[in-house]
Amino acid sequence: MQKNGPPINNGGVRSAPRGRGPNSVPELPPSSELLRYYEAMSGALGPMRWWPAQTPFEVIVGAILTQSTAWGNVERAIANLRSAGMLTPSAMLRVRTPRLAALVRPSGYFRQKAKKLKAFVRFLHTKYRGSLDRMFQTPTLELREELLSKPDYEKVRAFIESSIPRQAELFNEFHALIVNTGKNWCRKSAPRCEECPLRPLLPSTSPLSMFTENVPSGTSLSGSLA
């Protein structure tokens, strides 16, 4: 007998309950093609519940630490920072970079991430006198240009923001779903393309569709796709 909780699909991943509640994902109108991809990933993976945070600064720290790692590792790094009293811009500005790197070590690439955290709090101190409230008063497009200024990122951002409802919760959940879809199915050594929840949505001319249809049977690669 199945225990209480979301149903589990054939891929062994819990499906998402719809509606409200701590384990639910937003009810969304089918307003764009992009939302079909969101629904497919959400149906296979369930709610991600990323970005749990006590302060806006903690959200920013999590966004930097989550690059190229699982959220569980980020949670351990943030717990270290909280225990050390480092989850404020002023405290992070004062701490030495090697000490900060040691605290965020569970998140991986810890030296690089420590430098990025220091770069952000220096930017905040220099540009906005250390105040997130002042920074948040800056128009979004202007602030994004100051922080990112990457043309390729801007193209992707503009496409996504024009294709789905402008809801921070939805953007966060979509981000988490994409990361976890890659983690579960887009494996470098043993990709699970046949099981991928996005495969039915791909056009017949997609390189992925052509690839999976032409894998010789009986090979080690075909076994990894089965």
N, C-alpha and C positions, 0 to 999 in steps of 0.2 A: 504493500500500500504506500502510495506517495505521501510524504509528510507535507504539512502545511507550507505554503509558499508558492511562488510563481511556477507555472508548469515548465518542465524541461523539454527542449526540443531534441531532435535526433542527433544534433551535434554535441549534446551534453552541456549546453549552455542555457541558463534560465531565461525564459521569455519575460518581457516586461509587462506588469499590470498597467492598465490604463487608468486615467483619472487622477484623483488627488491622493495624498498620503505620502509618507516618507519613502516608500518603495515604488512610487509611481513615476511616470514620465508625463510631460505635458500632452494634453489632447490637442492635436494640430489639424487645421484644415488642409486638405490636399491642394495647396495653393501653388505648388511648383513641382517640376520634375525632380529637383534636388531633394525635396522632402521624401520622395519614394526611397532614396538611398538612406536617409535618416531612419525611416520606419523599418526598413529591412535590417539595419544594424541594431536598432533598438529592440526589435522583436527577437533577434537572436541572442543578444547580450544582456538585455535588461537594463535597468537604471544604473548608471555609473557612480553617481553621488560623488563626483570630483568637486574640488574647490571648497570643502568644508573649512570655514575659517572664522576666527573670532573678530578680526579687524580687517579693514581694507588693505593695510600693509601686508598682512599675512597672505592675502590673495595674491598680491604682487610677488611676494617671495615664492609662493607655491608655483606660480606661472614660470618663474625662472628655473626653479629646481626640477620641474617635471620634464624638462627637455631630455629626451633619450633615456628615460627610465620609467619604471612602474610607479604608480601613485603610492603604493605601500612604502616604497623607499623614500619618497618625499615626506610622507607622514613621520617616518623615523627621524629624518633630518630636521623637520620643523619641531618635533618634540625636543630634540637636542637644543635647538635655538631657544625654545620657550624656557626650558630648564635653566639655561644660562642667562636668561634675561635679555636676549638679543633680538626680540621681535618688535623693536621700535626703530625708526630711522636713525635717531640720535645714537642709540646703543650700537647699531651696526656700523655707523660712521666712525665711532671711536675704536672699535675692536681692530686688532691687527689682522691682516689678511690670512696669515698662516693659522691663527686661532679660528677664524671663521671657516676656513677650509676644513679643519678637523671636525667642526660641528656639523657641517653639511656632507661629510664623507659618505653617509649611507645613500645619498642620491646619485652617486657616480659622477665622474668628471668633476670632482669636487674642487679642484684648484681653479678650473675655468669658471665654475659657477660662483665660487667665492669672489673672483674678480668681477663677474657681472653684477653680483649683488652690491659690491663696493662701488662700482661705476654708477649704478642706479642711485644709491643714497648720496653720492657726491653730486650727481646731477640735480637731485631733489634739493640738496643743501645750497648749491650754487645758484640755481635758477629760481627756486621757490622758497628759499630760506628754511628748508626742511619741512615744509607744510604740505601734506597731501591735499588738504582742503583748498589751498591756493592752486595747486597743480590741477585739481579737478575742475576749477573754474575756467581753465583754458579750453577753448573750443576743441572738440574731439579731433577734427582733422589736423589742426595745428599741433596738438599734443602728439598725435600719432607720427607726424612728420619729424618732430623733435626726437622721439624715442626710437623710431624704426628707420624711416627714410630708405626703404628698399622697394624699388619699382616692381619686382616680381611679386612680392608680398602684397603690394597695393592692388595688383590685378586680381589676385585670388580673393582678397578681402572684399573688393568691390563686387565681384561676381556673387559671393556667398551672401553678402548683406543685401543685395538686390533680389535674391532668390528665395529667401525665407523670412518669416516674421522677425522683426528686430527686437528680440528678447534675449537679455543677457543669459538667462537660465538655459535657453535653447542653444545659444552659441557655445556655452560651456559644455553642455551635454553632447553636442555634435562633435566637438573637439575630442572629448573622451572616447566617444564611440569610434572615431576614425583611428585613434591610437590603438585601441584594443582590438579592432578588426585586423589591423596590421600585425599585432602581437599574436593573435590566435590563428590566423590563416595565411598571412603573407610571410611565411618563414623562409629564410634564406636557403637552408640546406634541405628542407622537406616541406615545400609549400603545399597547402591543403586547398587548392583552387576549386576543386569539385564541391567542397563543402561550404565555400564562402557564401554568405548571405547576399552578397552583391552580384554574384555571377548571373542570376536570372535577369538582372537589369541591364547587363552589358549588351551593346549592339553586336550583331553577328560579325561585324568587321573588327571588333576589338582584338588587340593582340592576345589578350588572355583567352578569349573564346577560341581563336585559331590555335593557340598553344595547346590547350587542353584537349582539343579534338584530334590533334595530330601526334600525341604521345604514343609511341608503340606499346602495345599491350605486352605484359610479361617483363617489363623493365623495372628497375628499382624506382625510377621516377614515376612510372604509372602507378606503382603501388602507393607512393606517397600522395598521389592525387585521389586515391580511391577512398 
